Amino acid sequence: MTAEPHPLLRVRDLRTWFHTFAGVVKAVNGVSFDLAAGEIMGLVGESGGGKSVVGYSLLGLIDPPGRIEGGSILFDGEDLATASEKRLRQIRGREIAMIFQDPMTSLNPVHTIGRQMDEMLRLHTDLDKAARRRRCIEVLENNGISRADERLDSYPHQFSGGMRQRVVIAIALLAKPRLIIADEPTTALDVTIQAQILRLIRREIREQGTSLILVTHDLAVVAEMVDKVAVLYCGRVVEIGPVRQVLEAPSHPYTRGLIDSIPDPDHRTPRLNQIPGTVPDVRHLPTGCAFRARCSRSQPLCGEVEPSLTPQLGGGSAACHFPLRAGERP
């Protein structure tokens, strides 16, 4: 009997807290998941749920007053949570790359695109100057930028928003990393450009066999792009599983609420469904389930014991004492 291969990324009980004068903000508070080589996973949830902080934690990009309090981030067996800053600099860009939300703040406005791309290759490859330039041109052309040889000498402000995002994606792909973290990469773009960028990202990572973690609040993007999805609420994963199973038959009432709040063009209703109440203050989370005050299925047990992820029918897991059955509404 052969042992199953270990996942490319294994996160266990990750806790990233911010120590502020107003209290400890537990932005990520016990997140666990696995990511296989070549797999695409989505991190979804409301703003403030901890999605982006998870991504930044994986690369050690947490600035004071934040810090990783505990847990492990095993990337190909190496724990990045305890890695030195020198080691993390070797990994960033070469093994794990990131596509940031705003391309204008991701690119240095005083340097040409070519210089910024060349820097990535100088740091992480042994290519000579001519080979680095050829690689930059190749990746830009693959990302839909015409006259790539000339555009290497352009500055970021000389590109449109969509083209700047293509450049950011190209830089992320330059060194052929094994994992890319995309933090809401299409939020600042119009709908038409969003679709083009998403197709581009999916095509490029499929061709290179790269794994992807897509941070987004857009469930339509998740349905189109990912293999599995993790739903975050107040810094914890409340549901995780194959994307079709989670979106078509969610087990957690919060996931059901997110899906029901999306307009359905085929079934017009006078009023959209919404999740009642507001997200609790993560500095003072209630005992038990953090979602219980907004949940119509809440019972006394929900306020006494914090639920843990429990396997559900269909291959997913949900952190709920009273999960939904297939097709059931909360």
NUMARTI-514040 format. One record per residue: x, y, z of N, C-alpha, C in turn. Coordinates in pm, whole numbers, padded with zeros to 5 digits, always signed. Layout:
N
XYZXYZXYZ;...
END
This chain:
330
+00085-00119+00000+00000+00000+00000+00088+00124+00000;+00072+00211-00101+00155+00330-00113+00095+00445-00033;+00183+00527+00025+00137+00642+00102+00089+00752+00008;-00015+00824+00051-00065+00934-00028+00037+01048-00027;+00056+01115-00144+00152+01226-00148+00104+01341-00059;+00200+01407+00006+00161+01518+00092+00122+01638+00005;+00031+01722+00053-00010+01838-00026+00104+01938-00042;+00094+02023-00143+00195+02127-00162+00195+02222-00043;+00075+02256+00006+00061+02349+00117-00033+02288+00221;+00011+02287+00344-00072+02238+00454-00069+02341+00567;-00182+02406+00588-00195+02507+00693-00272+02445+00809;-00218+02460+00929-00281+02402+01046-00288+02505+01160;-00412+02533+01204-00439+02618+01322-00364+02751+01313;-00365+02813+01197-00296+02940+01178-00368+03051+01255;-00290+03123+01335-00346+03234+01413-00259+03359+01391;-00319+03460+01331-00252+03588+01309-00332+03697+01378;-00271+03756+01482-00341+03854+01565-00271+03990+01555;-00351+04095+01573-00300+04231+01574-00322+04290+01714;-00213+04327+01778-00218+04378+01915-00228+04531+01910;-00349+04582+01926-00374+04725+01917-00404+04782+02056;-00407+04915+02064-00440+04979+02192-00584+04949+02232;-00669+04921+02134-00810+04894+02163-00836+04747+02194;-00734+04665+02184-00751+04523+02212-00686+04436+02107;-00692+04306+02127-00632+04211+02033-00732+04177+01924;-00694+04205+01799-00778+04173+01685-00735+04036+01631;-00819+03937+01650-00785+03801+01607-00832+03784+01462;-00756+03844+01369-00795+03848+01228-00802+03708+01168;-00707+03624+01203-00707+03483+01163-00692+03402+01291;-00787+03314+01316-00792+03252+01449-00820+03102+01440;-00723+03029+01389-00736+02884+01384-00774+02830+01247;-00715+02886+01142-00747+02843+01005-00662+02722+00966;-00729+02622+00907-00660+02502+00859-00714+02463+00722;-00624+02425+00631-00665+02373+00500-00544+02311+00432;-00571+02229+00330-00467+02170+00245-00486+02218+00102;-00376+02229+00029-00380+02266-00111-00286+02174-00188;-00341+02103-00285-00259+02011-00364-00188+02085-00477;-00086+02023-00531-00015+02080-00645-00111+02093-00763;-00114+02210-00826-00201+02234-00940-00345+02264-00906;-00379+02269-00779-00517+02293-00736-00544+02443-00722;-00669+02481-00748-00713+02620-00730-00814+02624-00617;-00787+02707-00517-00876+02719-00403-00919+02863-00385;-01046+02884-00352-01096+03017-00325-01114+03040-00176;-01081+03160-00130-01110+03204+00006-01216+03313-00005;-01335+03289+00051-01445+03383+00036-01503+03421+00172;-01581+03527+00172-01646+03574+00294-01661+03724+00290;-01731+03780+00389-01750+03923+00397-01618+03994+00426;-01616+04125+00401-01498+04205+00434-01470+04195+00583;-01343+04181+00619-01305+04168+00758-01304+04026+00809;-01332+03930+00720-01335+03791+00763-01199+03727+00779;-01094+03791+00728-00959+03738+00743-00899+03680+00617;-00967+03695+00503-00920+03632+00379-00781+03682+00339;-00767+03813+00326-00639+03869+00282-00529+03844+00384;-00562+03847+00513-00460+03825+00616-00405+03684+00606;-00489+03588+00569-00439+03452+00546-00333+03453+00437;-00363+03520+00324-00268+03527+00214-00137+03592+00254;-00145+03705+00324-00024+03774+00366+00055+03691+00468;-00016+03617+00552+00053+03534+00652+00136+03425+00585;+00085+03370+00476+00158+03263+00408+00295+03309+00360;+00307+03437+00326+00433+03491+00276+00510+03569+00382;+00459+03571+00505+00528+03645+00610+00523+03794+00591;+00414+03844+00533+00401+03987+00504+00313+04058+00607;+00322+04016+00732+00244+04076+00839+00331+04178+00912;+00289+04303+00909+00364+04409+00975+00312+04432+01117;+00399+04483+01208+00352+04518+01343+00239+04620+01334;+00140+04613+01424+00136+04532+01546+00087+04389+01525;+00081+04342+01401+00036+04206+01377+00151+04107+01384;+00118+03985+01417+00218+03879+01415+00148+03743+01415;+00219+03644+01365+00167+03508+01366+00185+03453+01506;+00074+03425+01573+00077+03380+01712+00102+03230+01724;+00060+03155+01624+00075+03010+01633+00028+02941+01509;+00045+02810+01508+00006+02731+01393+00125+02703+01302;+00099+02629+01197+00205+02594+01102+00161+02619+00960;+00259+02653+00874+00236+02675+00730+00338+02588+00658;+00303+02465+00631+00396+02370+00570+00388+02380+00418;+00491+02439+00358+00500+02449+00213+00603+02348+00165;+00555+02243+00101+00640+02133+00058+00721+02079+00176;+00657+02074+00292+00719+02019+00411+00796+02117+00497;+00819+02239+00447+00894+02341+00522+00797+02436+00590;+00817+02461+00719+00726+02546+00796+00764+02693+00776;+00682+02765+00699+00710+02906+00673+00678+02994+00793;+00596+02944+00885+00560+03024+01003+00681+03049+01092;+00780+02962+01085+00899+02978+01168+01024+03008+01084;+01007+03030+00954+01122+03055+00867+01179+03194+00893;+01308+03209+00868+01374+03339+00886+01334+03433+00773;+01355+03563+00795+01324+03661+00692+01410+03637+00567;+01534+03596+00587+01622+03568+00473+01564+03455+00389;+01516+03350+00454+01458+03237+00382+01329+03278+00312;+01248+03360+00375+01122+03404+00315+01149+03487+00190;+01256+03569+00192+01290+03648+00072+01329+03557-00044;+01389+03444-00014+01424+03349-00120+01300+03283-00178;+01198+03264-00095+01076+03195-00138+00982+03288-00213;+00972+03414-00166+00882+03509-00230+00924+03533-00374;+00831+03516-00465+00858+03537-00606+00907+03412-00675;+00997+03337-00611+01052+03216-00674+00961+03096-00652;+00921+03071-00530+00836+02956-00499+00689+02996-00482;+00667+03110-00419+00531+03160-00397+00528+03306-00442;+00435+03338-00530+00421+03476-00578+00283+03528-00540;+00270+03660-00542+00143+03721-00504+00100+03823-00608;-00029+03820-00640-00091+03921-00725-00175+04009-00634;-00135+04136-00620-00202+04224-00527-00326+04288-00590;-00409+04343-00504-00539+04394-00546-00528+04516-00637;-00440+04609-00603-00429+04734-00679-00297+04737-00754;-00300+04723-00887-00175+04717-00962-00095+04847-00956;-00163+04961-00935-00089+05088-00934+00000+05098-00811;-00043+05040-00698+00041+05042-00579+00137+04923-00575;+00117+04826-00663+00207+04711-00669+00331+04739-00753;+00319+04835-00844+00430+04867-00934+00495+04998-00890;+00627+05004-00904+00701+05124-00867+00687+05227-00979;+00630+05344-00950+00603+05441-01057+00727+05504-01118;+00843+05495-01052+00963+05563-01103+01054+05468-01181;+01016+05343-01195+01096+05248-01272+01014+05191-01387;+01081+05161-01496+01012+05104-01611+00963+04962-01578;+00867+04917-01657+00816+04781-01641+00929+04680-01660;+01013+04705-01760+01123+04614-01788+01219+04600-01672;+01250+04712-01607+01343+04706-01494+01283+04627-01378;+01153+04645-01354+01089+04575-01243+01077+04425-01271;+01053+04389-01396+01047+04248-01432+01187+04186-01427;+01285+04260-01474+01422+04208-01476+01473+04182-01334;+01431+04268-01240+01474+04249-01101+01428+04114-01046;+01305+04076-01077+01253+03947-01031+01340+03833-01082;+01379+03838-01210+01459+03730-01268+01602+03734-01216;+01658+03851-01192+01794+03861-01138+01803+03799-00999;+01697+03819-00921+01698+03769-00784+01676+03619-00775;+01600+03564-00870+01553+03427-00853+01594+03329-00963;+01672+03375-01062+01717+03283-01166+01864+03309-01197;+01922+03220-01276+02062+03234-01319+02072+03282-01464;+01964+03334-01519+01963+03377-01658+02052+03500-01677;+02116+03508-01794+02194+03628-01825+02099+03739-01872;+02154+03858-01898+02072+03974-01928+01985+03953-02052;+02045+03897-02156+01969+03876-02280+01857+03774-02261;+01887+03667-02189+01785+03565-02164+01674+03620-02076;+01710+03707-01981+01607+03767-01895+01513+03855-01978;+01568+03929-02071+01483+04015-02154+01390+03931-02241;+01444+03823-02297+01359+03736-02379+01246+03676-02296;+01277+03638-02172+01173+03582-02084+01067+03687-02052;+01108+03811-02028+01012+03918-02000+00919+03941-02119;+00976+03944-02238+00896+03965-02359+00797+03850-02378;+00845+03728-02357+00760+03610-02373+00640+03614-02278;+00666+03647-02153+00557+03646-02055+00460+03759-02081;+00509+03877-02118+00419+03988-02150+00329+03953-02269;+00388+03893-02372+00308+03855-02489+00204+03750-02452;+00242+03654-02368+00146+03553-02323+00032+03613-02243;+00058+03729-02183-00044+03797-02103-00119+03903-02182;-00107+03898-02314-00189+03982-02400-00141+04124-02419;-00012+04150-02397+00042+04284-02418+00120+04286-02549;+00068+04361-02645+00132+04367-02777+00254+04458-02771;+00342+04444-02871+00466+04520-02880+00543+04515-02748;+00552+04393-02695+00612+04375-02562+00755+04428-02556;+00831+04415-02664+00970+04461-02666+00976+04611-02639;+00882+04687-02697+00880+04831-02676+00823+04867-02539;+00720+04792-02494+00652+04828-02371+00737+04803-02247;+00843+04726-02260+00933+04707-02147+00995+04839-02100;+01005+04936-02191+01064+05065-02157+00960+05166-02111;+00834+05123-02095+00727+05212-02050+00717+05211-01898;+00659+05318-01845+00636+05330-01701+00492+05289-01668;+00463+05252-01543+00328+05205-01508+00216+05300-01547;+00239+05433-01535+00131+05528-01565+00097+05532-01714;+00181+05472-01797+00155+05470-01940+00070+05350-01983;+00025+05271-01885-00062+05157-01910-00201+05185-01853;-00302+05126-01913-00437+05132-01856-00444+05041-01734;-00556+05051-01659-00570+04968-01540-00565+04820-01571;-00633+04779-01678-00631+04638-01716-00494+04591-01758;-00420+04678-01832-00287+04641-01876-00189+04636-01758;-00206+04726-01661-00120+04721-01542-00142+04589-01466;-00267+04545-01458-00293+04420-01390-00231+04304-01466;-00231+04310-01599-00164+04206-01678-00014+04205-01650;+00044+04323-01632+00187+04330-01600+00214+04267-01463;+00128+04296-01365+00144+04239-01231+00136+04087-01237;+00043+04035-01316+00030+03890-01333+00156+03834-01400;+00206+03906-01500+00326+03862-01570+00445+03853-01474;+00460+03952-01387+00569+03951-01290+00556+03831-01195;+00432+03802-01154+00409+03688-01065+00447+03556-01132;+00430+03548-01262+00455+03423-01334+00599+03408-01383;+00677+03515-01377+00809+03518-01439+00898+03402-01396;+00909+03380-01266+01003+03280-01214+00939+03141-01204;+00820+03125-01261+00748+02998-01261+00730+02942-01119;+00663+03020-01032+00642+02974-00894+00548+02855-00889;+00551+02783-00778+00463+02668-00762+00329+02707-00700;+00322+02826-00641+00198+02872-00579+00185+03022-00603;+00063+03063-00642+00033+03205-00657-00085+03238-00566;-00074+03349-00494-00182+03399-00411-00235+03525-00479;-00361+03524-00518-00422+03638-00588-00522+03704-00494;-00491+03825-00449-00575+03896-00353-00671+03989-00427;-00792+03940-00455-00895+04014-00526-00835+04085-00647;-00781+04011-00743-00702+04070-00852-00784+04150-00953;-00917+04143-00949-00997+04214-01050-01090+04318-00989;-01076+04348-00860-01170+04439-00793-01171+04577-00856;-01056+04629-00897-01045+04765-00947-01076+04777-01096;-01120+04668-01159-01140+04667-01304-01288+04657-01339;-01323+04704-01459-01462+04692-01502-01492+04547-01539;-01621+04517-01555-01665+04378-01569-01602+04309-01689;-01595+04378-01803-01538+04316-01924-01392+04279-01902;-01315+04371-01845-01173+04345-01821-01157+04238-01714;-01246+04235-01615-01240+04131-01512-01243+03992-01576;-01337+03971-01667-01349+03840-01730-01222+03803-01806;-01164+03900-01876-01041+03874-01951-00926+03836-01857;-00912+03909-01747-00804+03884-01653-00820+03747-01588;-00942+03712-01551-00966+03582-01486-00935+03467-01581;-00977+03480-01707-00945+03375-01805-00795+03365-01824;-00727+03480-01824-00582+03482-01840-00513+03409-01724;-00554+03442-01601-00494+03379-01484-00514+03228-01489;-00636+03186-01519-00665+03042-01520-00585+02970-01628;-00575+03030-01746-00500+02966-01854-00352+02953-01819;-00294+03061-01765-00152+03061-01735-00116+02959-01626;-00198+02953-01521-00163+02861-01412-00187+02716-01453;-00287+02692-01538-00309+02556-01586-00193+02512-01672;-00142+02601-01757-00031+02566-01844+00097+02537-01765;+00119+02612-01657+00241+02595-01577+00224+02492-01466;+00100+02444-01441+00076+02350-01333+00090+02413-01196;+00065+02544-01189+00080+02619-01066-00046+02609-00980;-00029+02605-00849-00143+02612-00757-00181+02758-00738;-00309+02780-00704-00358+02916-00688-00451+02925-00569;-00431+03029-00487-00526+03066-00383-00587+03198-00426;-00716+03198-00452-00787+03317-00500-00868+03377-00386;-00829+03495-00341-00901+03566-00235-01004+03657-00301;-01131+03638-00268-01235+03717-00333-01363+03715-00250;-01449+03813-00275-01582+03813-00214-01688+03779-00319;-01645+03754-00442-01735+03733-00555-01758+03584-00576;-01876+03536-00541-01904+03393-00555-01917+03351-00701;-01952+03444-00789-01958+03411-00932-01819+03379-00984;-01720+03454-00940-01581+03427-00977-01538+03292-00923;-01574+03264-00799-01540+03136-00737-01599+03020-00816;-01726+03032-00855-01792+02924-00928-01722+02894-01060;-01665+02996-01122-01601+02979-01253-01457+02934-01243;-01388+02974-01135-01242+02960-01132-01188+02843-01052;-01248+02809-00938-01177+02727-00840-01222+02582-00839;-01137+02498-00777-01169+02356-00758-01238+02333-00624;-01191+02407-00522-01255+02397-00391-01257+02534-00328;-01342+02550-00226-01361+02682-00167-01365+02670-00015;-01305+02770+00051-01312+02781+00197-01384+02911+00230;-01487+02901+00314-01566+03018+00354-01518+03061+00492;-01477+03189+00504-01425+03241+00630-01525+03335+00695;-01533+03326+00828-01617+03417+00905-01545+03445+01037;-01520+03574+01064-01453+03616+01187-01322+03540+01210;-01244+03525+01104-01112+03466+01117-01105+03316+01122;-01219+03249+01099-01221+03102+01103-01287+03047+00977;-01245+02927+00938-01310+02857+00827-01437+02793+00880;-01553+02835+00825-01680+02778+00870-01729+02668+00774;-01676+02668+00651-01711+02561+00557-01603+02551+00451;-01572+02428+00412-01471+02404+00309-01507+02277+00236;-01485+02277+00104-01515+02158+00026-01509+02185-00123;-01540+02084-00205-01544+02103-00350-01640+02216-00385;-01602+02300-00481-01678+02422-00506-01823+02393-00544;-01846+02292-00626-01984+02265-00667-02068+02222-00548;-02010+02138-00462-02086+02090-00347-02118+02204-00251;-02022+02293-00227-02043+02403-00133-02145+02503-00187;-02138+02535-00317-02228+02636-00372-02368+02583-00401;-02378+02455-00437-02510+02400-00470-02582+02342-00349;-02509+02293-00252-02572+02234-00133-02491+02269-00010;-02485+02399+00028-02404+02439+00144-02459+02379+00273;-02368+02353+00366-02407+02297+00495-02415+02402+00605;-02339+02510+00591-02338+02613+00695-02439+02724+00663;-02518+02768+00759-02615+02875+00735-02552+03003+00681;-02429+03033+00721-02363+03153+00670-02336+03141+00520;-02287+03025+00476-02265+03005+00333-02396+03018+00257;-02502+02959+00310-02634+02969+00247-02678+03116+00236;-02651+03193+00341-02687+03334+00340-02611+03413+00235;-02481+03383+00219-02403+03451+00115-02460+03421-00023;-02494+03297-00048-02545+03257-00179-02681+03321-00205;-02768+03322-00104-02903+03376-00122-02905+03527-00139;-02796+03594-00101-02792+03740-00114-02751+03786-00254;-02721+03691-00343-02681+03724-00480-02806+03739-00567;-02819+03847-00643-02936+03862-00732-02942+03749-00835;-03061+03697-00858-03083+03591-00957-03162+03649-01073;-03099+03667-01190-03170+03729-01303-03287+03646-01354;-03288+03517-01323-03397+03431-01371-03517+03428-01276;-03498+03474-01155-03607+03473-01056-03609+03608-00985;-03681+03702-01043-03687+03836-00986-03773+03837-00861;-03719+03899-00756-03793+03911-00631-03798+04058-00592;-03905+04103-00523-03913+04244-00485-03804+04287-00388;-03746+04191-00315-03644+04226-00217-03542+04113-00207;-03414+04151-00208-03309+04052-00196-03303+03997-00054;-03269+03869-00044-03243+03812+00087-03113+03870+00143;-03106+03883+00272-02983+03932+00333-02963+03862+00467;-02837+03858+00508-02804+03801+00638-02835+03907+00744;-02918+03878+00840-02953+03980+00941-02835+04015+01030;-02844+04133+01092-02741+04173+01187-02611+04215+01121;-02507+04227+01202-02376+04269+01154-02269+04175+01207;-02153+04179+01145-02040+04097+01188-01995+04145+01327;-01976+04055+01423-01935+04097+01557-01794+04154+01558;-01764+04232+01659-01631+04289+01679-01534+04174+01710;-01434+04157+01624-01342+04045+01642-01253+04062+01766;-01255+04181+01828-01182+04199+01953-01259+04140+02070;-01390+04125+02052-01474+04075+02161-01574+03974+02106;-01523+03865+02053-01611+03765+01995-01694+03696+02104;-01819+03662+02072-01903+03592+02170-01853+03449+02192;-01893+03391+02303-01859+03251+02326-01935+03163+02229;-01883+03044+02206-01950+02951+02115-01931+02992+01971;-02036+02980+01893-02033+03011+01750-02042+03161+01727;-01947+03218+01651-01946+03362+01626-02064+03406+01540;-02126+03314+01468-02236+03348+01378-02372+03335+01445;-02379+03289+01567-02507+03250+01627-02607+03365+01638;-02560+03490+01661-02652+03602+01676-02722+03636+01545;-02669+03590+01433-02727+03620+01301-02795+03497+01240;-02798+03387+01313-02843+03259+01258-02981+03223+01311;-03072+03190+01220-03208+03152+01260-03214+03012+01320;-03108+02935+01306-03105+02798+01359-03035+02791+01495;-02998+02905+01550-02923+02907+01674-03001+02845+01790;-02932+02763+01868-02988+02700+01986-02890+02719+02103;-02932+02689+02227-02843+02713+02342-02703+02655+02327;-02691+02537+02263-02559+02476+02246-02466+02567+02168;-02520+02646+02074-02437+02733+01990-02366+02840+02071;-02425+02879+02184-02362+02980+02267-02269+02923+02371;-02264+02792+02380-02183+02727+02484-02055+02665+02429;-02064+02606+02310-01951+02531+02254-01921+02582+02113;-01794+02615+02089-01755+02657+01955-01750+02535+01863;-01823+02537+01751-01825+02420+01663-01693+02403+01589;-01657+02280+01561-01537+02250+01483-01578+02195+01348;-01487+02198+01253-01517+02147+01119-01548+01998+01126;-01665+01962+01075-01711+01823+01077-01743+01779+00935;-01697+01662+00892-01727+01616+00755-01877+01611+00727;-01913+01651+00602-02052+01651+00558-02065+01563+00434;-02189+01529+00399-02212+01454+00276-02166+01536+00156;-02100+01472+00063-02052+01541-00056-01904+01572-00053;-01838+01547+00061-01694+01563+00067-01645+01689+00135;-01735+01778+00176-01692+01899+00244-01702+01887+00394;-01669+01997+00463-01678+02004+00608-01738+02138+00647;-01812+02140+00758-01873+02263+00806-01861+02271+00958;-01838+02393+01008-01828+02415+01152-01964+02463+01202;-02056+02369+01221-02193+02404+01262-02251+02288+01343;-02314+02321+01456-02378+02217+01538-02503+02162+01472;-02569+02246+01389-02695+02206+01326-02688+02238+01176;-02603+02164+01101-02583+02195+00958-02709+02171+00877;-02712+02239+00763-02825+02227+00671-02815+02096+00594;-02929+02040+00563-02934+01927+00470-02940+01982+00328;-02913+01896+00231-02909+01940+00090-03040+02008+00052;-03027+02133+00001-03144+02206-00044-03219+02279+00065;-03183+02258+00190-03256+02318+00303-03216+02464+00319;-03314+02546+00359-03289+02686+00389-03285+02705+00540;-03201+02797+00591-03194+02820+00734-03322+02881+00788;
END
